[in-house]
Amino acid sequence: MAWKLDLPDRHLDANLLRLPPGGSIATHTGGEVDVLVHVVDGSGVVGIEDGGIEVTAGDLVWLPRFSTRSFTAGEDGLGYLTVHTHREPSLTIKPFGG
């Protein structure tokens, strides 16, 4: 992650991610919020349940909550900004009696 919005009491999350040429983020299922992806530089493929969407700088992609997605950078790498409503941290398991 190259940058993230990290202020207390916010209602919005934003992250700038950069993948090197050929880099990828494996297929995963998104959380309980919709995500807007803005490609800021490079190119690549955003994998979705129906296949893949080729993207280049300037493109916007909407990923619905709980959708399956992956990211693969092209030969020039891929930089993209994600924006979604703020999520509280997930529940974690803590040791009993700790």
C-alpha contacts under 8 A as a table, 3 or more apart, distances in Angstrom:
res1	aa1	res2	aa2	distance
1	M	4	K	7.41
1	M	15	N	7.11
1	M	16	L	6.15
1	M	17	L	4.62
1	M	18	R	6.51
2	A	15	N	7.66
2	A	16	L	5.45
2	A	17	L	5.35
2	A	18	R	6.34
3	W	15	N	5.70
3	W	16	L	4.97
3	W	17	L	7.06
4	K	13	D	7.57
4	K	14	A	5.63
4	K	15	N	4.18
4	K	16	L	6.13
5	L	13	D	5.95
5	L	14	A	5.26
5	L	15	N	6.40
6	D	13	D	7.79
7	L	10	R	6.23
10	R	13	D	7.65
10	R	86	H	6.88
11	H	85	T	5.80
11	H	86	H	4.93
12	L	83	V	7.18
12	L	84	H	5.92
12	L	85	T	4.45
12	L	86	H	4.58
13	D	82	T	7.93
13	D	83	V	5.70
13	D	84	H	5.39
13	D	85	T	5.74
13	D	86	H	4.96
13	D	87	R	7.81
14	A	81	L	6.81
14	A	82	T	5.42
14	A	83	V	4.45
14	A	84	H	6.65
15	N	81	L	5.54
15	N	82	T	5.26
15	N	83	V	6.80
16	L	79	G	7.11
16	L	80	Y	5.73
16	L	81	L	4.41
16	L	82	T	6.53
17	L	79	G	5.64
17	L	80	Y	5.45
17	L	81	L	6.35
18	R	77	G	7.32
18	R	78	L	5.67
18	R	79	G	4.29
18	R	80	Y	6.57
19	L	22	G	7.71
19	L	23	G	5.25
19	L	24	S	6.64
19	L	72	T	7.83
19	L	73	A	6.05
19	L	77	G	5.52
19	L	78	L	5.12
19	L	79	G	6.34
20	P	23	G	5.06
20	P	73	A	6.70
20	P	76	D	7.44
20	P	77	G	4.51
20	P	78	L	6.67
21	P	73	A	5.57
21	P	74	G	5.61
21	P	75	E	4.75
21	P	76	D	5.27
21	P	77	G	3.89
21	P	78	L	7.20
22	G	72	T	6.48
22	G	73	A	4.95
22	G	74	G	5.56
22	G	75	E	6.13
22	G	77	G	6.66
23	G	72	T	5.87
23	G	73	A	5.32
23	G	74	G	7.94
23	G	77	G	7.23
24	S	70	S	7.47
24	S	71	F	5.36
24	S	72	T	4.26
24	S	73	A	6.13
25	I	70	S	5.60
25	I	71	F	5.09
25	I	72	T	6.55
26	A	70	S	5.31
26	A	71	F	6.92
27	T	47	G	7.52
27	T	68	T	6.68
27	T	69	R	5.38
27	T	70	S	4.37
27	T	71	F	7.72
28	H	68	T	5.55
28	H	69	R	5.63
28	H	70	S	6.45
29	T	66	F	5.67
29	T	67	S	5.52
29	T	68	T	4.33
29	T	69	R	6.29
30	G	33	V	7.70
30	G	65	R	6.01
30	G	66	F	4.63
30	G	67	S	5.49
30	G	68	T	6.24
30	G	69	R	7.16
31	G	34	D	7.97
31	G	65	R	5.80
31	G	66	F	5.18
31	G	67	S	7.97
32	E	65	R	5.06
32	E	66	F	5.89
33	V	64	P	7.17
33	V	65	R	4.65
33	V	66	F	7.46
33	V	84	H	6.58
33	V	85	T	6.68
33	V	87	R	8.00
34	D	62	W	7.27
34	D	63	L	5.79
34	D	64	P	4.53
34	D	65	R	4.41
34	D	84	H	6.25
34	D	85	T	7.88
35	V	62	W	5.92
35	V	63	L	5.10
35	V	64	P	6.46
35	V	65	R	7.15
35	V	82	T	6.43
35	V	83	V	5.75
35	V	84	H	4.98
36	L	60	L	7.01
36	L	61	V	5.91
36	L	62	W	4.69
36	L	63	L	6.31
36	L	82	T	5.64
36	L	83	V	5.24
36	L	84	H	6.52
37	V	60	L	5.58
37	V	61	V	5.03
37	V	62	W	6.24
37	V	63	L	7.61
37	V	80	Y	6.51
37	V	81	L	5.63
37	V	82	T	4.61
37	V	83	V	6.63
38	H	57	A	7.95
38	H	58	G	6.66
38	H	59	D	5.88
38	H	60	L	4.61
38	H	61	V	6.59
38	H	80	Y	5.48
38	H	81	L	5.10
38	H	82	T	6.51
39	V	42	G	7.71
39	V	43	S	7.79
39	V	55	V	7.19
39	V	56	T	6.30
39	V	57	A	4.86
39	V	58	G	5.47
39	V	59	D	5.39
39	V	60	L	6.47
39	V	78	L	7.51
39	V	79	G	6.02
39	V	80	Y	4.24
39	V	81	L	6.38
40	V	56	T	7.93
40	V	57	A	4.87
40	V	58	G	5.94
40	V	59	D	7.94
40	V	78	L	7.91
40	V	79	G	5.45
40	V	80	Y	5.20
40	V	81	L	6.93
41	D	56	T	6.86
41	D	57	A	4.56
41	D	58	G	7.62
41	D	77	G	7.85
41	D	78	L	5.92
41	D	79	G	4.99
41	D	80	Y	6.98
42	G	56	T	5.95
42	G	57	A	5.88
42	G	73	A	7.67
42	G	74	G	7.04
42	G	76	D	5.29
42	G	77	G	5.25
42	G	78	L	4.54
42	G	79	G	6.23
43	S	54	E	7.52
43	S	55	V	5.49
43	S	56	T	4.24
43	S	57	A	6.50
43	S	73	A	6.10
43	S	74	G	5.15
43	S	75	E	7.61
43	S	76	D	6.69
43	S	77	G	6.40
43	S	78	L	5.24
43	S	79	G	7.91
44	G	54	E	5.83
44	G	55	V	5.45
44	G	56	T	6.68
44	G	71	F	7.34
44	G	72	T	5.45
44	G	73	A	4.25
44	G	74	G	4.36
44	G	77	G	7.39
44	G	78	L	6.18
45	V	52	G	6.00
45	V	53	I	5.40
45	V	54	E	4.49
45	V	55	V	5.80
45	V	71	F	5.90
45	V	72	T	5.21
45	V	73	A	6.57
45	V	74	G	7.49
46	V	52	G	5.54
46	V	53	I	5.18
46	V	54	E	6.52
46	V	55	V	7.11
46	V	69	R	6.79
46	V	70	S	5.69
46	V	71	F	4.72
46	V	72	T	6.57
47	G	51	G	5.87
47	G	52	G	4.18
47	G	53	I	6.32
47	G	68	T	7.87
47	G	69	R	5.11
47	G	70	S	4.65
47	G	71	F	6.04
47	G	72	T	7.83
48	I	51	G	5.36
48	I	52	G	5.49
48	I	53	I	7.46
48	I	67	S	7.56
48	I	68	T	5.73
48	I	69	R	4.73
48	I	70	S	6.82
49	E	52	G	7.90
49	E	67	S	7.40
49	E	68	T	5.73
49	E	69	R	6.98
55	V	59	D	6.11
56	T	59	D	5.89
63	L	67	S	6.60
63	L	69	R	7.91
64	P	67	S	5.61
72	T	78	L	7.74
73	A	76	D	7.40
73	A	77	G	4.90
73	A	78	L	4.87
74	G	77	G	5.30
74	G	78	L	6.64
94	K	98	G	7.69
95	P	98	G	5.52
